[in-house]
């Protein structure tokens, strides 16, 4: 058996081409941009830290309160505006005021505790609040005095089937009522809004 010359088994060697000065500058610029972004995110993390508040609130309407000087919007729900009216048995009634009264009754179950980190377009803290072991956000929807707004769809379906609160008659969705009366559009409090709020908080847009 004929053996091949040893040199036929030599591995071919390749030499890496040196990077150009321009490519090196691009690498440095990219590294600096990444470090700068990380530094910015680190410096802004306090803006997405969860706030905890407790005490006796002032009830503004069916989905917003003021607690310890902080304006709070109950996350994931949308209640009739204070001046909004609805209809039941052919009669118009102030459903916005009824919604506010319902939230006030719930708040009397004990000190109100709220937790959240997001902000809406008005600068209000979006929070989940409880009183006496009752989650106010969910209960307002369960009793028919608010509709789901990115959460609590199961509670809304139950209230609608049972004809509770505003579901006992006819009404406009609060967001539609606001649009007709010059209110500003606001996205619901779903997953997309949560990501958007996080980015706003990180980059200082709110």
C-alpha positions in Angstrom: 0.0 0.0 0.0 1.5 3.3 -1.1 1.7 5.9 1.5 1.1 9.6 0.6 3.8 12.0 1.3 3.6 13.6 4.8 3.3 17.0 3.4 -0.1 16.1 1.9 -1.4 15.9 5.4 -0.4 19.3 6.4 -3.3 21.5 7.4 -3.8 24.6 5.6 -3.3 27.6 7.7 -5.4 30.8 7.4 -4.4 34.2 8.8 -7.3 36.4 10.0 -7.5 39.7 8.1 -6.9 42.7 10.5 -10.1 44.8 11.1 -10.0 48.2 9.6 -9.8 51.3 11.7 -13.4 52.2 10.8 -14.7 48.7 11.9 -12.9 49.2 15.2 -14.5 52.6 15.8 -17.9 51.0 15.1 -17.2 48.3 17.7 -16.2 50.9 20.2 -19.3 53.0 19.5 -21.6 50.0 19.8 -20.1 49.0 23.1 -20.4 52.6 24.4 -24.1 52.7 23.3 -24.8 49.5 25.1 -23.1 50.6 28.3 -24.9 53.9 28.1 -28.3 52.2 27.7 -27.6 49.9 30.6 -26.6 52.9 32.8 -29.8 54.7 31.8 -32.0 51.7 32.6 -30.2 51.2 36.0 -30.6 54.9 36.8 -34.3 54.8 36.0 -35.3 51.6 37.8 -36.6 53.6 40.7 -39.4 54.8 38.3 -40.8 51.3 37.9 -40.5 50.3 41.5 -43.7 49.2 43.1 -45.4 51.8 45.4 -47.3 50.6 48.4 -49.9 53.0 50.0 -52.3 52.5 52.8 -54.9 54.7 54.6 -58.3 56.2 54.3 -58.9 57.4 50.7 -60.9 60.1 49.1 -63.2 58.5 46.5 -63.1 60.5 43.3 -65.3 58.2 41.1 -66.0 54.6 40.5 -62.4 53.7 39.5 -60.2 56.4 41.0 -59.2 57.5 44.5 -56.7 59.8 46.2 -54.7 58.2 48.9 -51.9 59.9 50.9 -51.9 62.6 48.3 -51.4 60.2 45.4 -54.0 60.0 42.7 -54.7 56.4 41.9 -56.6 54.7 39.1 -57.8 51.2 39.8 -56.0 49.1 37.2 -57.8 46.9 34.7 -61.3 48.4 35.1 -63.3 51.3 33.7 -66.2 52.8 35.6 -68.8 55.3 34.4 -67.6 58.9 34.6 -69.1 60.8 37.5 -71.4 62.9 35.3 -72.4 59.9 33.1 -76.0 58.7 33.0 -77.4 55.3 32.1 -80.9 53.9 31.5 -82.9 51.3 33.4 -86.6 50.5 32.9 -86.9 53.4 30.5 -85.6 55.8 33.2 -82.3 57.7 33.1 -80.3 57.6 36.3 -76.8 58.9 37.4 -74.8 55.7 37.0 -71.5 57.5 37.5 -72.6 58.6 40.9 -73.9 55.2 41.8 -70.5 53.7 40.8 -68.7 56.1 43.0 -71.1 55.3 45.9 -70.4 51.6 45.4 -66.7 52.1 45.6 -67.1 54.3 48.7 -69.1 51.5 50.4 -66.3 49.0 49.6 -63.6 51.3 51.0 -65.4 51.4 54.4 -64.4 47.7 55.0 -61.1 48.8 56.4 -57.9 50.7 55.6 -57.4 50.7 51.8 -54.1 49.2 50.6 -52.9 50.0 47.1 -50.0 48.6 45.1 -48.7 49.5 41.7 -45.9 51.0 39.6 -47.5 52.1 36.3 -48.8 55.5 35.4 -51.6 56.4 33.1 -51.5 59.4 30.7 -52.8 61.7 33.4 -49.9 60.7 35.7 -52.1 58.6 38.1 -50.7 55.5 39.7 -52.3 52.4 38.2 -52.8 50.1 41.2 -54.6 47.1 42.6 -56.4 48.1 45.9 -57.9 46.1 48.7 -60.0 46.9 51.8 -60.8 44.4 54.5 -59.5 41.5 52.3 -61.7 42.6 49.3 -60.0 43.5 46.1 -61.8 46.7 45.0 -60.9 46.4 41.3 -62.5 43.0 40.9 -65.5 43.7 43.2 -66.5 46.9 41.3 -66.7 44.8 38.1 -68.3 41.8 39.8 -71.1 44.1 41.2 -71.6 45.7 37.8 -70.4 49.2 38.6 -67.4 49.0 36.3 -66.4 47.1 33.1 -63.3 45.2 32.3 -60.5 47.3 30.9 -57.7 44.9 30.2 -58.5 42.6 33.1 -61.4 41.0 35.0 -63.3 39.8 31.9 -64.6 36.9 33.8 -66.1 39.2 36.5 -67.7 41.3 33.8 -69.3 38.3 32.1 -70.7 37.2 35.5 -72.2 40.7 36.2 -73.7 40.9 32.7 -75.3 37.5 33.0 -76.8 38.4 36.4 -77.9 41.9 35.3 -76.1 43.7 38.1 -75.3 47.4 38.3 -75.2 49.1 34.9 -76.0 45.7 33.3 -79.5 46.0 34.6 -80.2 48.4 31.8 -78.5 50.1 28.9 -75.3 52.2 29.0 -72.4 53.5 27.0 -69.0 52.1 27.7 -67.2 54.7 29.7 -64.5 55.1 27.0 -67.2 55.8 24.4 -68.9 58.3 26.7 -65.6 60.1 27.2 -64.9 60.2 23.5 -68.3 61.8 22.9 -67.7 64.4 25.6 -64.3 65.5 24.6 -62.3 63.1 26.8 -58.8 61.9 25.9 -58.4 58.4 24.5 -56.7 55.9 26.8 -55.6 52.4 25.9 -56.9 49.6 28.2 -54.7 48.2 30.9 -53.7 45.0 29.1 -50.3 43.5 28.4 -49.4 46.0 25.6 -50.2 48.9 27.9 -48.0 47.4 30.6 -45.0 47.1 28.3 -45.6 50.7 27.0 -45.8 52.1 30.5 -42.5 50.3 31.4 -40.7 51.9 28.4 -42.2 55.3 29.3 -41.0 55.0 32.9 -37.5 53.8 31.9 -36.9 56.5 29.3 -38.6 59.3 31.2 -41.6 60.0 29.0 -43.9 60.3 32.0 
